[in-house]
C-alpha cells in the first residue's frame, strides 16, 4: 500500500491542547479530487502527531493523543507536552503558520465516482501539523481561554421559562438529549462561547441536574460576559429543540418528558426562579459563586 498525506480542516488551540478534524467526511479536496466516506478511516498501530510529518519532531502520542471517529469527521485532540518542538508548534498555530492537521494514510479500498476518488477504507498511520491545507475550510482559529463558567440546570424542579409558547415555567421530568454539536452561546449563535464537538463545552447529564462547563474565549463578548459577572449572577439555560422534544402543558407549566438541547445560553435573566447561579472564574480568580 502507498502511504499518502492530506491536510485536514479547522484546527483550534486551547491552552496547550490542539483540537480538530484530520478528515471531514464527504468533503472533496480541490487539489486531490477525492473524498473519504464516513467511517472509512481507522488507526493502524501507535499513531503519532508530529510537526510537518517530520518523525524526529514528535508532538503527541499515547494518552496525549485522542483519536475519535464521528459521523461527520475523524477528530484529533492532542495535549502537547512542555518540550521545544511543542512550543514551536503552538507559536506557529497562534501566528497562523500552521493551519491544520494532515492525515498520513494507506488506502485499502477505493472507487471512482464522476471523476472523484472515493476512499471507502483506509489506515491512519500518522498525523502532522502542517502549513498548507488540502481541503477547503482549512482555516485555523486560535481562541485563548480567559475564564470558565460552570453551572447546573435542575431537573424535576419548576424553572422560569422564557419561551414564547405561553408557558411561564418548565420542568425537566424525563430523558435529556444534548446534541453532540451543541454550542454554548452568549446572546445568539453568532456569539459562540464553546463547542461540545471541540471540547470547550462539557455536559454531564446527572439524575438531579444537567451540569455544564464552558470555556470563555478571549473575544469581545467573552470579555463582556466576565466583566458583567462582577455585577450580576450568570445562569446557564437550555435552548429547546421543540421538534425533537416531547412535552405536555398543565396550565402555564410545560413538563418535558424528553428534552432535546441544541445549545445553552450563558448570561443574565430577570426570570431566575428555580435557576442556580453559575460559578465564573477569570484566569483562576473566582468572580461569582
DORO-935905 format. One record per residue (C-alpha): residue in three letters; x, y, z; residue number from 1. Coordinates in pm, whole numbers, plus 50000, padded with zeros to 5 digits. Last residue first. Layout:
BEGIN
<aa=ALA, x=X, y=Y, z=Z, i=NUM>
...
! end
This chain:
BEGIN
<aa=UNK, x=47962, y=53195, z=54348, i=289>
<aa=UNK, x=48084, y=53469, z=54117, i=288>
<aa=UNK, x=48420, y=53610, z=54004, i=287>
<aa=UNK, x=48663, y=53344, z=54121, i=286>
<aa=UNK, x=49018, y=53413, z=54007, i=285>
<aa=UNK, x=49199, y=53140, z=53809, i=284>
<aa=UNK, x=49211, y=53335, z=53488, i=283>
<aa=UNK, x=48854, y=53456, z=53538, i=282>
<aa=UNK, x=48635, y=53201, z=53710, i=281>
<aa=UNK, x=48256, y=53213, z=53698, i=280>
<aa=UNK, x=48040, y=52984, z=53908, i=279>
<aa=UNK, x=47681, y=52962, z=53789, i=278>
<aa=UNK, x=47373, y=53090, z=53969, i=277>
<aa=UNK, x=47106, y=52823, z=54003, i=276>
<aa=UNK, x=46771, y=52859, z=53827, i=275>
<aa=UNK, x=46446, y=52776, z=54005, i=274>
<aa=UNK, x=46308, y=53128, z=53984, i=273>
<aa=UNK, x=46555, y=53348, z=53793, i=272>
<aa=UNK, x=46348, y=53526, z=53530, i=271>
<aa=UNK, x=46524, y=53864, z=53511, i=270>
<aa=UNK, x=46794, y=53699, z=53301, i=269>
<aa=UNK, x=47170, y=53709, z=53260, i=268>
<aa=UNK, x=47417, y=53511, z=53056, i=267>
<aa=UNK, x=47515, y=53172, z=52918, i=266>
<aa=UNK, x=47264, y=53032, z=52669, i=265>
<aa=UNK, x=47299, y=52658, z=52602, i=264>
<aa=UNK, x=47262, y=52489, z=52263, i=263>
<aa=UNK, x=47100, y=52207, z=52062, i=262>
<aa=UNK, x=46905, y=52065, z=52359, i=261>
<aa=UNK, x=46638, y=51792, z=52321, i=260>
<aa=UNK, x=46418, y=51749, z=52629, i=259>
<aa=UNK, x=46202, y=51438, z=52660, i=258>
<aa=UNK, x=45915, y=51413, z=52907, i=257>
<aa=UNK, x=45924, y=51792, z=52936, i=256>
<aa=UNK, x=45650, y=51938, z=53155, i=255>
<aa=UNK, x=45544, y=52289, z=53048, i=254>
<aa=UNK, x=45362, y=52483, z=53323, i=253>
<aa=UNK, x=45121, y=52764, z=53229, i=252>
<aa=UNK, x=44815, y=52541, z=53261, i=251>
<aa=UNK, x=44942, y=52186, z=53259, i=250>
<aa=UNK, x=45110, y=52153, z=52921, i=249>
<aa=UNK, x=45280, y=51844, z=52781, i=248>
<aa=UNK, x=45625, y=51780, z=52644, i=247>
<aa=UNK, x=45826, y=51575, z=52393, i=246>
<aa=UNK, x=46136, y=51727, z=52235, i=245>
<aa=UNK, x=46272, y=51666, z=51883, i=244>
<aa=UNK, x=46067, y=51935, z=51709, i=243>
<aa=UNK, x=46075, y=52164, z=52014, i=242>
<aa=UNK, x=46456, y=52193, z=52010, i=241>
<aa=UNK, x=46492, y=52380, z=52338, i=240>
<aa=UNK, x=46778, y=52619, z=52419, i=239>
<aa=UNK, x=46899, y=52535, z=52769, i=238>
<aa=UNK, x=46979, y=52796, z=53034, i=237>
<aa=UNK, x=47308, y=52871, z=53211, i=236>
<aa=UNK, x=47292, y=53145, z=53473, i=235>
<aa=UNK, x=47521, y=53440, z=53548, i=234>
<aa=UNK, x=47468, y=53649, z=53862, i=233>
<aa=UNK, x=47507, y=54027, z=53841, i=232>
<aa=UNK, x=47773, y=54294, z=53899, i=231>
<aa=UNK, x=48112, y=54122, z=53860, i=230>
<aa=UNK, x=47954, y=53892, z=53603, i=229>
<aa=UNK, x=47932, y=54192, z=53371, i=228>
<aa=UNK, x=48312, y=54193, z=53322, i=227>
<aa=UNK, x=48329, y=53820, z=53259, i=226>
<aa=UNK, x=48050, y=53830, z=53000, i=225>
<aa=UNK, x=48191, y=54141, z=52831, i=224>
<aa=UNK, x=48529, y=53967, z=52794, i=223>
<aa=UNK, x=48366, y=53671, z=52622, i=222>
<aa=UNK, x=48155, y=53906, z=52408, i=221>
<aa=UNK, x=48466, y=54090, z=52286, i=220>
<aa=UNK, x=48663, y=53770, z=52234, i=219>
<aa=UNK, x=48923, y=53595, z=52453, i=218>
<aa=UNK, x=48718, y=53277, z=52483, i=217>
<aa=UNK, x=48525, y=53165, z=52794, i=216>
<aa=UNK, x=48549, y=52788, z=52847, i=215>
<aa=UNK, x=48210, y=52638, z=52931, i=214>
<aa=UNK, x=48106, y=52384, z=53193, i=213>
<aa=UNK, x=47754, y=52238, z=53215, i=212>
<aa=UNK, x=47586, y=52008, z=53464, i=211>
<aa=UNK, x=47235, y=51889, z=53382, i=210>
<aa=UNK, x=47068, y=51818, z=53714, i=209>
<aa=UNK, x=46932, y=51566, z=53965, i=208>
<aa=UNK, x=46986, y=51236, z=53783, i=207>
<aa=UNK, x=47302, y=51353, z=53608, i=206>
<aa=UNK, x=47360, y=51463, z=53248, i=205>
<aa=UNK, x=47719, y=51589, z=53226, i=204>
<aa=UNK, x=47797, y=51849, z=52958, i=203>
<aa=UNK, x=48134, y=51995, z=52858, i=202>
<aa=UNK, x=48168, y=52287, z=52617, i=201>
<aa=UNK, x=48521, y=52375, z=52504, i=200>
<aa=UNK, x=48577, y=52014, z=52394, i=199>
<aa=UNK, x=48570, y=52072, z=52021, i=198>
<aa=UNK, x=48244, y=51889, z=51949, i=197>
<aa=UNK, x=48084, y=52032, z=52262, i=196>
<aa=UNK, x=48151, y=52383, z=52134, i=195>
<aa=UNK, x=48218, y=52698, z=52331, i=194>
<aa=UNK, x=48150, y=53070, z=52359, i=193>
<aa=UNK, x=47953, y=53121, z=52039, i=192>
<aa=UNK, x=47839, y=53479, z=51977, i=191>
<aa=UNK, x=47697, y=53447, z=51624, i=190>
<aa=UNK, x=47467, y=53174, z=51759, i=189>
<aa=UNK, x=47286, y=53424, z=51977, i=188>
<aa=UNK, x=47304, y=53601, z=52312, i=187>
<aa=UNK, x=47614, y=53445, z=52471, i=186>
<aa=UNK, x=47625, y=53095, z=52323, i=185>
<aa=UNK, x=47734, y=52749, z=52436, i=184>
<aa=UNK, x=47713, y=52518, z=52138, i=183>
<aa=UNK, x=47583, y=52165, z=52085, i=182>
<aa=UNK, x=47746, y=51952, z=51812, i=181>
<aa=UNK, x=47696, y=51623, z=52001, i=180>
<aa=UNK, x=47335, y=51739, z=52056, i=179>
<aa=UNK, x=47215, y=51707, z=52414, i=178>
<aa=UNK, x=46930, y=51463, z=52484, i=177>
<aa=UNK, x=46760, y=51464, z=52824, i=176>
<aa=UNK, x=46504, y=51197, z=52914, i=175>
<aa=UNK, x=46228, y=51278, z=53161, i=174>
<aa=UNK, x=46096, y=51526, z=53416, i=173>
<aa=UNK, x=46253, y=51856, z=53309, i=172>
<aa=UNK, x=46026, y=52132, z=53443, i=171>
<aa=UNK, x=45902, y=52447, z=53277, i=170>
<aa=UNK, x=45751, y=52776, z=53396, i=169>
<aa=UNK, x=45559, y=53063, z=53243, i=168>
<aa=UNK, x=45414, y=52887, z=52942, i=167>
<aa=UNK, x=45264, y=53095, z=52660, i=166>
<aa=UNK, x=45472, y=52950, z=52377, i=165>
<aa=UNK, x=45718, y=53240, z=52357, i=164>
<aa=UNK, x=45991, y=53068, z=52555, i=163>
<aa=UNK, x=46148, y=53248, z=52851, i=162>
<aa=UNK, x=46068, y=52994, z=53125, i=161>
<aa=UNK, x=46121, y=53026, z=53500, i=160>
<aa=UNK, x=46212, y=52682, z=53631, i=159>
<aa=UNK, x=45991, y=52436, z=53818, i=158>
<aa=UNK, x=46202, y=52149, z=53956, i=157>
<aa=UNK, x=46221, y=51791, z=53829, i=156>
<aa=UNK, x=46572, y=51854, z=53690, i=155>
<aa=UNK, x=46797, y=52142, z=53795, i=154>
<aa=UNK, x=47020, y=52316, z=53535, i=153>
<aa=UNK, x=47377, y=52328, z=53660, i=152>
<aa=UNK, x=47670, y=52564, z=53645, i=151>
<aa=UNK, x=48028, y=52614, z=53534, i=150>
<aa=UNK, x=48173, y=52920, z=53364, i=149>
<aa=UNK, x=48545, y=52935, z=53280, i=148>
<aa=UNK, x=48789, y=53211, z=53206, i=147>
<aa=UNK, x=49037, y=53367, z=52968, i=146>
<aa=UNK, x=49050, y=53090, z=52709, i=145>
<aa=UNK, x=49274, y=53175, z=52414, i=144>
<aa=UNK, x=49096, y=53106, z=52087, i=143>
<aa=UNK, x=49321, y=53020, z=51796, i=142>
<aa=UNK, x=49126, y=52969, z=51475, i=141>
<aa=UNK, x=49296, y=52782, z=51193, i=140>
<aa=UNK, x=49149, y=52776, z=50847, i=139>
<aa=UNK, x=49119, y=52456, z=50647, i=138>
<aa=UNK, x=48764, y=52535, z=50534, i=137>
<aa=UNK, x=48853, y=52381, z=50195, i=136>
<aa=UNK, x=49077, y=52074, z=50181, i=135>
<aa=UNK, x=49446, y=52023, z=50102, i=134>
<aa=UNK, x=49570, y=52258, z=50375, i=133>
<aa=UNK, x=49915, y=52425, z=50368, i=132>
<aa=UNK, x=50111, y=52479, z=50690, i=131>
<aa=UNK, x=50108, y=52143, z=50866, i=130>
<aa=UNK, x=50063, y=51965, z=51198, i=129>
<aa=UNK, x=50102, y=51601, z=51101, i=128>
<aa=UNK, x=49907, y=51287, z=51184, i=127>
<aa=UNK, x=50024, y=50929, z=51131, i=126>
<aa=UNK, x=49928, y=50577, z=51025, i=125>
<aa=UNK, x=49556, y=50622, z=50954, i=124>
<aa=UNK, x=49454, y=50307, z=50764, i=123>
<aa=UNK, x=49199, y=50344, z=50485, i=122>
<aa=UNK, x=48856, y=50220, z=50380, i=121>
<aa=UNK, x=48596, y=50365, z=50145, i=120>
<aa=UNK, x=48808, y=50630, z=49974, i=119>
<aa=UNK, x=48618, y=50791, z=49690, i=118>
<aa=UNK, x=48834, y=50930, z=49409, i=117>
<aa=UNK, x=48622, y=51181, z=49219, i=116>
<aa=UNK, x=48591, y=51171, z=48839, i=115>
<aa=UNK, x=48220, y=51108, z=48843, i=114>
<aa=UNK, x=48259, y=50834, z=49109, i=113>
<aa=UNK, x=48589, y=50646, z=49135, i=112>
<aa=UNK, x=48635, y=50362, z=49382, i=111>
<aa=UNK, x=48856, y=50294, z=49686, i=110>
<aa=UNK, x=48955, y=50021, z=49931, i=109>
<aa=UNK, x=49268, y=49990, z=50147, i=108>
<aa=UNK, x=49417, y=50339, z=50122, i=107>
<aa=UNK, x=49723, y=50399, z=50342, i=106>
<aa=UNK, x=49713, y=50718, z=50545, i=105>
<aa=UNK, x=49904, y=51019, z=50674, i=104>
<aa=UNK, x=49638, y=51271, z=50768, i=103>
<aa=UNK, x=49724, y=51639, z=50797, i=102>
<aa=UNK, x=49608, y=51862, z=51081, i=101>
<aa=UNK, x=49560, y=52230, z=51011, i=100>
<aa=UNK, x=49684, y=52587, z=50983, i=99>
<aa=UNK, x=50044, y=52605, z=51096, i=98>
<aa=UNK, x=50192, y=52947, z=51020, i=97>
<aa=UNK, x=49896, y=53143, z=51161, i=96>
<aa=UNK, x=50084, y=53316, z=51443, i=95>
<aa=UNK, x=49897, y=53123, z=51713, i=94>
<aa=UNK, x=49947, y=52792, z=51532, i=93>
<aa=UNK, x=50318, y=52856, z=51480, i=92>
<aa=UNK, x=50373, y=52954, z=51843, i=91>
<aa=UNK, x=50197, y=52632, z=51946, i=90>
<aa=UNK, x=50416, y=52420, z=51716, i=89>
<aa=UNK, x=50740, y=52586, z=51830, i=88>
<aa=UNK, x=50644, y=52524, z=52193, i=87>
<aa=UNK, x=50566, y=52160, z=52106, i=86>
<aa=UNK, x=50910, y=52116, z=51946, i=85>
<aa=UNK, x=51081, y=52271, z=52249, i=84>
<aa=UNK, x=50910, y=52043, z=52506, i=83>
<aa=UNK, x=50633, y=52124, z=52751, i=82>
<aa=UNK, x=50394, y=51847, z=52648, i=81>
<aa=UNK, x=50116, y=51898, z=52392, i=80>
<aa=UNK, x=49770, y=51763, z=52466, i=79>
<aa=UNK, x=49634, y=51645, z=52129, i=78>
<aa=UNK, x=49269, y=51602, z=52032, i=77>
<aa=UNK, x=49209, y=51454, z=51687, i=76>
<aa=UNK, x=48872, y=51403, z=51518, i=75>
<aa=UNK, x=48768, y=51182, z=51226, i=74>
<aa=UNK, x=48470, y=51365, z=51084, i=73>
<aa=UNK, x=48092, y=51390, z=51042, i=72>
<aa=UNK, x=47964, y=51054, z=51170, i=71>
<aa=UNK, x=48226, y=51067, z=51449, i=70>
<aa=UNK, x=48560, y=50885, z=51490, i=69>
<aa=UNK, x=48774, y=50989, z=51786, i=68>
<aa=UNK, x=49152, y=50985, z=51819, i=67>
<aa=UNK, x=49297, y=51116, z=52148, i=66>
<aa=UNK, x=49671, y=51188, z=52155, i=65>
<aa=UNK, x=49829, y=51255, z=52495, i=64>
<aa=UNK, x=49747, y=50901, z=52614, i=63>
<aa=UNK, x=49984, y=50755, z=52355, i=62>
<aa=UNK, x=50125, y=51014, z=52115, i=61>
<aa=UNK, x=50198, y=51385, z=52100, i=60>
<aa=UNK, x=50443, y=51635, z=51947, i=59>
<aa=UNK, x=50700, y=51420, z=51765, i=58>
<aa=UNK, x=50970, y=51618, z=51585, i=57>
<aa=UNK, x=51202, y=51337, z=51470, i=56>
<aa=UNK, x=50925, y=51194, z=51253, i=55>
<aa=UNK, x=50888, y=51508, z=51044, i=54>
<aa=UNK, x=50528, y=51488, z=50923, i=53>
<aa=UNK, x=50506, y=51871, z=50938, i=52>
<aa=UNK, x=50539, y=51867, z=51317, i=51>
<aa=UNK, x=50443, y=51532, z=51460, i=50>
<aa=UNK, x=50133, y=51357, z=51588, i=49>
<aa=UNK, x=50197, y=50985, z=51639, i=48>
<aa=UNK, x=49962, y=50690, z=51572, i=47>
<aa=UNK, x=50053, y=50371, z=51760, i=46>
<aa=UNK, x=49927, y=50084, z=51542, i=45>
<aa=UNK, x=49693, y=50148, z=51249, i=44>
<aa=UNK, x=49412, y=50391, z=51318, i=43>
<aa=UNK, x=49083, y=50360, z=51122, i=42>
<aa=UNK, x=48943, y=50583, z=50847, i=41>
<aa=UNK, x=48643, y=50493, z=50631, i=40>
<aa=UNK, x=48379, y=50562, z=50896, i=39>
<aa=UNK, x=48202, y=50817, z=50677, i=38>
<aa=UNK, x=48333, y=50810, z=50316, i=37>
<aa=UNK, x=48654, y=51000, z=50243, i=36>
<aa=UNK, x=48674, y=51238, z=49949, i=35>
<aa=UNK, x=48898, y=51285, z=49648, i=34>
<aa=UNK, x=48981, y=51539, z=49381, i=33>
<aa=UNK, x=49341, y=51581, z=49503, i=32>
<aa=UNK, x=49370, y=51962, z=49493, i=31>
<aa=UNK, x=49002, y=52053, z=49534, i=30>
<aa=UNK, x=48966, y=51803, z=49822, i=29>
<aa=UNK, x=48603, y=51693, z=49835, i=28>
<aa=UNK, x=48425, y=51696, z=50172, i=27>
<aa=UNK, x=48216, y=51386, z=50244, i=26>
<aa=UNK, x=48386, y=51303, z=50573, i=25>
<aa=UNK, x=48600, y=51570, z=50737, i=24>
<aa=UNK, x=48949, y=51426, z=50786, i=23>
<aa=UNK, x=49207, y=51531, z=51048, i=22>
<aa=UNK, x=48931, y=51705, z=51239, i=21>
<aa=UNK, x=49029, y=51949, z=51511, i=20>
<aa=UNK, x=49163, y=52003, z=51860, i=19>
<aa=UNK, x=49504, y=52122, z=51981, i=18>
<aa=UNK, x=49563, y=52140, z=52356, i=17>
<aa=UNK, x=49836, y=52355, z=52513, i=16>
<aa=UNK, x=49595, y=52637, z=52603, i=15>
<aa=UNK, x=49301, y=52588, z=52371, i=14>
<aa=UNK, x=49419, y=52566, z=52012, i=13>
<aa=UNK, x=49179, y=52506, z=51725, i=12>
<aa=UNK, x=49230, y=52337, z=51389, i=11>
<aa=UNK, x=48971, y=52352, z=51115, i=10>
<aa=UNK, x=49031, y=52126, z=50815, i=9>
<aa=UNK, x=49265, y=51841, z=50717, i=8>
<aa=UNK, x=49590, y=51822, z=50523, i=7>
<aa=UNK, x=49637, y=51508, z=50316, i=6>
<aa=UNK, x=49926, y=51261, z=50311, i=5>
<aa=UNK, x=49969, y=50929, z=50131, i=4>
<aa=UNK, x=50141, y=50598, z=50211, i=3>
<aa=UNK, x=50118, y=50352, z=49923, i=2>
<aa=UNK, x=50000, y=50000, z=50000, i=1>
! end
